[in-house]
Amino acid sequence: MKSVLEQFAYGNINPSEGEIKKGSHYERICNSANNKENTLLVALEGDLLDTFNKYINEMAEAAIMAETDKFIYGYRLGVLMTMEVFQRKADSIFGAEVWL
């Protein structure tokens, strides 16, 4: 079996992919937003429709950028926590002067 890092490197693990649970609050919000977007797309014409489409695309790009930044921050924070665990003496856990 390949390691997690190998799976990640080969694209078999994608941290931005996720499953939307049926009936969840998130699914309801996404559906509601999608319905409102479709209503606006039908109602808008010309320059307003073009402006709205540009707005939607820019907001999607901004969301991807924010998600990427949060993933990187979370990953770095996790690595720092792991480093701290290995740098601490075992006495903080076991009451002994032994390094893990």
matplotlib code that plots the C-alpha trace (Angstrom):
import matplotlib.pyplot as plt

x = [0.0, 1.3, 1.9, -0.4, 2.2, 2.4, -1.3, -1.4, 1.4, -0.4, -3.6, -5.5, -6.2, -7.6, -8.1, -10.5, -12.8, -15.6, -19.0, -22.1, -24.3, -27.9, -30.3, -27.5, -27.6, -24.7, -26.7, -29.8, -27.7, -26.0, -29.3, -30.8, -27.9, -28.0, -31.8, -31.2, -28.4, -30.6, -33.3, -30.9, -29.4, -32.9, -33.8, -30.6, -29.8, -26.9, -24.3, -25.9, -25.8, -22.1, -21.3, -23.1, -21.2, -17.9, -18.9, -19.7, -16.4, -14.4, -16.2, -15.5, -11.8, -11.6, -13.2, -10.7, -7.8, -9.2, -9.7, -6.1, -4.8, -6.8, -5.6, -2.0, -2.4, -4.0, -1.4, 1.4, -0.3, -0.6, 3.0, 4.0, 1.9, 3.5, 7.0, 6.1, 5.0, 8.3, 10.4, 8.8, 10.2, 8.3, 8.2, 5.4, 3.4, 4.9, 6.7, 10.1, 13.3, 13.1, 13.0, 10.6]
y = [0.0, 3.5, 6.0, 8.9, 11.2, 9.0, 9.0, 12.8, 13.2, 11.0, 13.0, 10.2, 12.3, 15.8, 17.8, 20.2, 17.5, 16.8, 15.2, 17.2, 15.4, 15.0, 17.1, 19.1, 22.8, 23.2, 21.5, 23.7, 26.9, 25.8, 25.0, 28.2, 30.3, 28.3, 29.0, 32.8, 32.8, 31.1, 33.7, 36.5, 35.0, 34.8, 38.4, 40.2, 41.3, 42.9, 44.7, 43.7, 40.0, 40.4, 42.2, 39.6, 36.7, 38.5, 38.9, 35.3, 34.2, 36.6, 35.4, 31.8, 32.6, 34.4, 31.5, 29.1, 31.3, 31.6, 27.8, 27.2, 29.7, 28.0, 24.6, 25.7, 27.4, 24.4, 22.0, 24.2, 24.4, 20.7, 20.2, 22.7, 20.8, 17.5, 19.1, 20.3, 16.9, 15.4, 18.2, 18.0, 15.8, 12.7, 13.9, 16.3, 13.1, 10.4, 12.4, 11.1, 12.7, 10.7, 12.0, 10.4]
z = [0.0, -0.9, 1.9, 2.5, 1.0, -2.2, -2.5, -2.1, -4.7, -7.2, -6.8, -5.2, -2.1, -2.6, 0.5, -1.2, -2.3, 0.1, 0.3, 0.9, 3.3, 2.1, 4.2, 5.9, 6.6, 4.1, 1.3, 2.0, 1.9, -1.4, -3.0, -1.8, -3.2, -6.5, -6.8, -6.2, -8.7, -11.4, -10.7, -11.2, -14.4, -15.9, -14.8, -15.8, -19.4, -21.2, -19.1, -15.8, -16.8, -17.8, -14.6, -12.5, -14.2, -13.6, -10.0, -9.6, -11.2, -9.0, -5.8, -6.8, -7.4, -4.0, -2.3, -3.8, -2.7, 0.8, 1.0, -0.2, 2.4, 5.2, 4.2, 4.2, 7.5, 9.0, 7.7, 9.0, 12.4, 12.5, 11.7, 14.4, 16.9, 15.9, 16.2, 19.7, 20.7, 19.7, 21.2, 24.7, 27.4, 28.3, 31.9, 31.0, 30.3, 32.5, 35.2, 34.2, 32.8, 29.6, 26.0, 23.6]

ax = plt.figure().add_subplot(projection="3d")
ax.plot(x, y, z, "-o")
ax.set_aspect("equal")
plt.show()
